[in-house]
Amino acid sequence: MDSLVTTDWLANELGAPDLAVVDATKFLDGTGRDPKAEYEDGHILGAVFLDLDELADKTPGAPHKLPPEHKFASRMQTLGIRDGMRIVVYDNSPLRSATRAWWLLKSFAAHHVSVLDGGLAKWKAEGRPLEAGRPQVRHGHFTPMLDPAALVDKAAVRAIVEAGGEQLVDARSAARFAGTDGDPRPGIAAGHIPGSRNLPQGQLFSEDGTWKRGDALRAAFEQAGVDLDRPMVTTCGSGVTATALIFGAHLLGRDGVRLYDGSWADWGSDPDTPKATGPA
C-alpha cells in the first residue's frame, strides 16, 4: 500500500476486513470548530475518530507530546485498530493533521499506514458517500513499539543550536516564525529557534488541496533553504503540522527525519531557551 492513496483507491477498498479508516481532523483552539462533532455529522463510511488532543501525555505547556505506549495501545484497541491492519488516515483541516496520525502510527510500529490525498474535502467534492454517528468496531490487540529515533527533546535541540549539524525546519506560518504574530497560547514567546529554516506546511500542497509531488514538492524544500540530503529535525507550534514536513520528505524518499516533541510550545515557554525573531 502506498503512503499516499487516492480517493478512487479508498472507494474500491472500503469494507475490506483488514482496512481501518481514521478521521484525524484537528483544528486550532479558538476557531469555533469541533472536529468530533463534525465527524459525527458526516464521515467516510466506517471511519473512526482519532482525537489527537486526547492522544498525548498532557504535559503542561506542551499539549501534544507523545503519549506513553500503554495509552497509545489502549486507544488503538478502542478504535478497533489491530496488529497487521492496513490504515488510511484523513482529515478535513487546514492543519493537515492526518500526517500527525500517520507519524504517530508509524512511530509506534504500525506497518501499513497511508494518508488520503485531498482528505475529506476531495472525497466530498467528488460526491462520494458519507455516514453520520459512530460505527461499531471490534476491539483487537495492537502492539506498540516506540521508535526512539523518531523524535528529539529540548536537550537535543539545544545541542543542535549550540553545535549545529542537523537542520531545524519550522512548519509554522512566516508571521509566527518571524515573531510578528504572537503565539496563540498564553505564556509562550514569539519567534523561533535560532538557526531554523521556515517552511510553512501549506507550501507542500497544490491549490486543490492535494499533495505536491516530485519536482514541485522538492522545490518547496529547496526554496526554504532545506537540503534533503542532510539530517533534519522538524518543529512547529506543538508537534502537529511539523509532521507534514516529515511526510513530505518521506514522499521524496527521505526517511529518518525527526520531530521535536513539544516543538515551540515546549521551547517558547522556557525562559532559559534562546529565541530569535525575523525571517529565516
C-alpha angles and dihedrals in degrees: 000000000000120000089239117044131187129236088247091056093049094046089056093048101045112123096027108142093229095050125096120188116201129195106208099173116158131173132197115262113264097035092107091231123124112206094196093051091048089050091053090049092057138342140155111290111279095003119147124211120245112198104211092189090057095044095073138085093252095233108181109256093009107070100180106045114143114281121233117268095253092054092048092049093049092051093049091050091050089053092050094248109148137182112284097019124136109239129200117189126195140167142195097215139106086230090069085224093173087084089061089057090046091051093047093050094046092046090054092050104263104153108197108049127146138177120228108238110235093009124218093330092064092043091054094042088058091054095244119162125271133191132207133222125027125307120230112246135193111238117232143167122285119185112207119203109175116217103221090199091066095079146026132211134223094273091055091049090050088055091051091050091050100041106020122214106126124059118242112213121188119206097196125109119282091248094053091043092051092045095239087117114050123228113272091226118081118246096024121117124234123246135043145280109284113261095020125141119222121229109161106215093232089070090071092067135076123235091265092057097254123123121272111239139201117346094003092055093043090051091058090060094042094050088055090054094251118148108209090199092064128075113271140196118194127210139175137156099310108342103283110096092035087072089065087065090050091050092046091052089048091055087056092052095259110130128167095063109147133214125228098232107223093015119191093346087063097039100038094050092057112087091202098060119094115247135193135200134198130054122320 
